[in-house]
Amino acid sequence: MGTVSGRSPCERPRRDMRERVENEPVETLLVVGAGPKALAVAAKSHVLRTLGLPAPRVVVVESHAVGGNWLPSGGWTDGQHRLGTSPEKDIGFPYHSTWARGRNRDIDQAMSAFSWTSFLIEHGTYAEWIDRGRPSPQHHVWAKYLQWVAKSIDLELVLGRVERIRHGGNAVGDQWQVGVVDADGNRTELTADGLMITGPGRSSRALAEHPRVLSIAEFWDLAGKRSLPVASRAAVIGGGETAGSALDELVRHEMLTISVISPMATLYTRGESFFENSLFSDPVKWNALSIQERRDVIRRTDRGVFSVRVQESLLGDNRVHHLQGRVTKIAPRGESLSLTLTNELRADQVHNFDLVVDATGGQPLWFLDMFDQQTADLLELAVGGPLTQQRIESSIGYDLAVTGLAGKLYLPNMAAMAQGPGFPNLSCLGELSDRVLRTEPARARALASHLAAR
């Protein structure tokens, strides 16, 4: 059985799990990051146990707040910009559980109590939201929704920063040991059967150390304080939604030109038709696509694309331009910065700016820095070679965990290529929670319970 061992001020008192199934062994799933994926899994586990179905105990480790990456303090937004997807794609969407035969409708109905609509109804704003045309909420409101879910399910939360992750060992076998340090420097050692890592990593990285080269965290911090450096020529590096939000902010400031730098031939808009969206909401068709077809879908609809709303706001602004290329050098030149752009089929180009925002987004393999050498070696053996993004992505199984690794390591942010494009984002959180929680022991116990009930 899994345990969360060690007590410190960063761990709140455990609650009495009244929904625990009588005499059933309890596995423990530890989730790094208290964002939508963590809340989806924790809420589904809460629902399953309330219905008398076996599910792991879910413990979430978060460095500062539930939904923190949607708040100004998280470094990825100022909290005022709007969600790029519909909020109705909430933690239970698409409400089509396949977890336990004969009980799936009960599960979906119970999950609807934690829906975006239920959140609005409880706060008395549902009618207004409908009358305003179902607008996407601002990021800080989405964070409030996640915090409401956490409070509703009595989320077991450990506030602290993960500093070390170890897999296995003589004392814990195939379990995970996770070292956490809280804001006061107190350390806690947590042990769990499964580990799920979420989130984009740090937002404080920038391509160069210079006061006019801003990381996305620095950009939003200064924007929130209305202290962005005065600039006439600004550049945003990146072609995805992180860059799109930064551009959406910059067009509100007095600048002569705003350039978007990305390796793509142009700025693409995220595909939002039924046909594209259905692949995100229901990944059942994904396995029938070839690898090249999957890459085409992801490139066209998810990676390096702007939301329709952001793209429309930029179209009418003649200050915004696109420059194709990869930034390979940043050099100070007087009061400005010289950026060298490299393209495969033509000579390098040099452009000058007086403000640069590095909005290239999170690093997919950021979590590897927390692994000790033994754990990294075990992961290499599981994926069949050095730990590259492509190799880890290819190893993700149906349950969104790395195949061949004893002690489950769930990496939904890296599951797009192997399992479907909706798992890294907000497009099918209900399906994500089904897959993560549907461990073989849990499935066997659920089937036995169903057969006994008949």
QUINOR-V648835 format. One record per backbone hydrogen bond with DSSP energy under -1.0 kcal/mol. CO is the residue of the C=O (numbers start at 1). NH is the residue of the N-H. If there is no record, write none. Layout:
BEGIN
CO,NH / CO,NH
END
This chain:
BEGIN
8,11 / 10,159 / 16,18 / 17,20 / 21,24 / 26,2 / 27,57 / 28,193 / 28,194 / 29,59 / 30,196 / 31,61 / 32,198 / 34,67 / 35,39 / 36,40 / 37,41 / 38,42 / 39,43 / 40,44 / 41,45 / 42,46 / 43,47 / 44,48 / 45,49 / 46,50 / 47,51 / 48,53 / 49,52 / 57,29 / 59,31 / 60,158 / 61,33 / 62,160 / 65,68 / 67,70 / 68,71 / 71,74 / 72,75 / 79,140 / 81,139 / 86,89 / 88,90 / 92,95 / 93,430 / 100,103 / 103,107 / 104,108 / 105,109 / 106,110 / 107,111 / 108,112 / 110,113 / 111,114 / 112,115 / 115,119 / 116,120 / 117,121 / 118,122 / 119,123 / 120,125 / 121,124 / 125,129 / 126,130 / 127,131 / 128,132 / 129,134 / 130,133 / 137,83 / 138,142 / 139,143 / 140,144 / 141,145 / 142,146 / 143,147 / 144,148 / 145,149 / 146,150 / 147,151 / 148,152 / 149,153 / 150,155 / 155,157 / 156,60 / 157,12 / 158,62 / 161,181 / 164,179 / 165,372 / 166,177 / 169,173 / 172,175 / 175,168 / 176,192 / 177,166 / 178,190 / 179,163 / 179,164 / 180,188 / 181,161 / 182,185 / 186,182 / 188,180 / 190,178 / 192,176 / 194,30 / 195,410 / 196,32 / 200,363 / 203,217 / 208,210 / 210,213 / 212,356 / 214,358 / 215,219 / 216,220 / 217,221 / 218,222 / 219,223 / 220,224 / 221,225 / 222,227 / 223,226 / 232,256 / 232,257 / 233,354 / 233,355 / 234,259 / 235,357 / 236,261 / 237,359 / 240,244 / 241,245 / 242,246 / 243,247 / 244,248 / 245,249 / 246,250 / 247,251 / 249,252 / 250,253 / 253,255 / 257,234 / 258,321 / 259,236 / 260,323 / 261,238 / 262,325 / 268,306 / 273,277 / 274,278 / 277,281 / 278,282 / 283,286 / 285,288 / 286,289 / 290,294 / 291,295 / 292,296 / 293,297 / 294,298 / 295,299 / 296,300 / 297,301 / 298,302 / 298,303 / 306,270 / 307,311 / 308,312 / 309,313 / 310,314 / 311,315 / 314,317 / 317,320 / 319,258 / 321,260 / 323,262 / 326,342 / 329,340 / 331,338 / 333,336 / 336,333 / 337,353 / 338,331 / 339,351 / 340,328 / 341,349 / 342,326 / 349,341 / 351,339 / 353,337 / 355,235 / 356,214 / 357,237 / 357,359 / 363,366 / 365,368 / 366,369 / 367,370 / 368,371 / 370,165 / 372,376 / 373,377 / 374,378 / 375,379 / 376,380 / 377,381 / 378,382 / 379,383 / 380,384 / 380,385 / 386,388 / 388,392 / 389,393 / 390,394 / 393,396 / 395,403 / 397,400 / 400,411 / 401,397 / 402,405 / 408,195 / 409,402 / 410,197 / 411,414 / 412,415 / 415,419 / 415,420 / 416,420 / 420,423 / 428,432 / 429,433 / 430,434 / 431,435 / 432,436 / 433,437 / 434,438 / 437,439 / 439,443 / 440,444 / 441,445 / 442,446 / 443,447 / 444,448 / 445,449 / 446,450 / 447,451 / 448,452 / 449,453 / 450,454
END
